[in-house]
Amino acid sequence: MTKCQNEKGNYSGTETRTFQILPKKMKIARLSARKKSFAIKWSRQKKQADGYEIAYSTSGKFPKKQTKTVIAGKNATSKKVTKLKAGKKYYVRLRAYKTVKIQGKQEKLYAGWSKVKTVKAKR
C-alpha cells in the first residue's frame, strides 16, 4: 500500500488486483489434404493449454453460419477432420484454451487464433 506525501493522517485498507493468464498463440505445423477430409498437426503446449479448438470454413472471413469448430484434448498434437465435400477449399485456424475457475464458475480463457491456412479436400 502506498501513501501520498502531501496527505496527512494514517490510512489503512486493502488493494485487490486481478489478472488473466492466457495461453500462448498457436502455430499450425502441418495441414495435409485427405480423401474428403484433412489432417492438422501442431506442437503441444505442456503447461498452458487444457485443450485446442480447430475452426474451419469455406470462407476466409469465418462467418458463423459457414464455420465449424472441432475440439481436441489436452495431450493431442493432431486431429483428422472428416465428412467434408470433395474438391472444396477450406480455411483452417487453431487456438488453445485453458479452463479456470472464476468466482466459482468454470470458464475457458482462449489464446488468439493462429494464422489461417488453406487446404483442398481430395476426391
C-alpha positions in Angstrom: 0.0 0.0 0.0 1.3 3.4 -0.9 0.8 6.7 0.9 0.8 10.1 -0.8 3.4 12.5 0.7 1.1 15.6 0.9 -1.8 13.9 2.6 -1.9 13.9 6.4 -3.2 11.1 8.7 -3.0 7.4 8.9 -4.6 5.2 6.3 -5.2 1.5 6.2 -7.0 -0.9 3.8 -6.6 -3.5 1.2 -6.0 -3.3 -2.5 -7.2 -6.1 -4.8 -5.9 -6.7 -8.3 -7.0 -9.3 -10.8 -5.2 -10.7 -13.8 -5.7 -13.4 -16.5 -3.1 -15.7 -17.8 -3.9 -16.5 -21.4 -2.3 -19.5 -23.3 0.3 -18.7 -25.9 -0.8 -18.2 -29.5 -0.7 -21.4 -31.6 1.0 -22.3 -34.9 -0.2 -24.9 -37.4 2.8 -27.2 -38.1 1.2 -29.2 -41.0 -2.1 -29.2 -42.8 -2.5 -32.1 -45.2 -5.4 -33.0 -47.6 -7.0 -36.4 -47.4 -10.0 -38.0 -49.2 -13.0 -35.9 -48.2 -11.0 -34.8 -45.1 -7.9 -33.1 -43.8 -5.3 -33.7 -41.1 -3.9 -30.9 -38.9 -0.8 -31.1 -36.7 0.6 -28.7 -34.1 3.1 -28.6 -31.3 1.6 -29.2 -27.8 1.7 -26.6 -25.0 2.6 -28.6 -21.9 1.6 -26.3 -19.1 -0.7 -23.6 -20.5 -3.4 -25.4 -22.5 -6.2 -27.7 -21.4 -7.3 -28.3 -25.0 -7.3 -27.0 -28.5 -10.0 -25.6 -30.8 -9.9 -26.0 -34.6 -12.1 -23.8 -36.7 -12.7 -24.5 -40.4 -14.8 -22.8 -43.0 -15.3 -22.4 -46.7 -14.9 -18.7 -46.4 -11.8 -16.9 -45.3 -13.8 -14.5 -43.1 -15.1 -17.3 -40.9 -18.8 -16.3 -40.8 -20.8 -18.1 -38.0 -23.1 -19.9 -40.5 -20.3 -21.4 -42.5 -17.8 -22.1 -39.7 -17.5 -25.3 -37.8 -15.3 -26.0 -34.7 -13.7 -29.2 -33.5 -12.2 -29.7 -30.0 -9.0 -31.7 -29.4 -7.9 -32.9 -26.0 -5.0 -31.6 -23.8 -2.4 -34.2 -25.0 -3.4 -34.1 -28.7 -0.9 -32.9 -31.3 -3.0 -33.8 -34.3 -6.6 -34.1 -35.5 -8.3 -35.6 -38.5 -11.4 -33.7 -39.7 -13.8 -35.8 -41.8 -17.1 -35.6 -43.7 -16.0 -32.7 -45.9 -17.0 -32.0 -49.5 -14.5 -33.4 -52.0 -12.6 -30.8 -54.1 -13.7 -27.9 -51.9 -11.2 -25.4 -50.5 -11.3 -25.0 -46.6 -9.7 -22.3 -44.4 -8.4 -23.6 -41.1 -7.2 -21.9 -37.9 -6.3 -23.1 -34.4 -6.2 -21.8 -30.9 -5.6 -23.1 -27.4 -7.8 -22.7 -24.3 -7.3 -23.0 -20.6 -10.1 -23.9 -18.2 -10.0 -21.8 -15.0 -12.4 -21.2 -12.0 -13.5 -17.6 -11.9 -15.8 -16.7 -9.0 -16.8 -20.3 -8.5 -17.6 -20.9 -12.2 -15.6 -22.9 -14.8 -14.7 -20.6 -17.7 -12.4 -21.0 -20.7 -9.7 -18.5 -21.5 -8.7 -18.5 -25.2 -5.5 -17.7 -26.9 -5.5 -15.8 -30.1 -6.2 -17.6 -33.4 -3.3 -18.9 -35.4 -2.6 -17.7 -38.9 -5.2 -19.1 -41.4 -4.0 -21.9 -43.7 -5.9 -23.4 -46.6 -6.4 -27.0 -47.8 -8.4 -28.6 -50.6 -10.1 -31.9 -49.7 -9.2 -34.6 -52.2 -11.8 -36.6 -54.2 
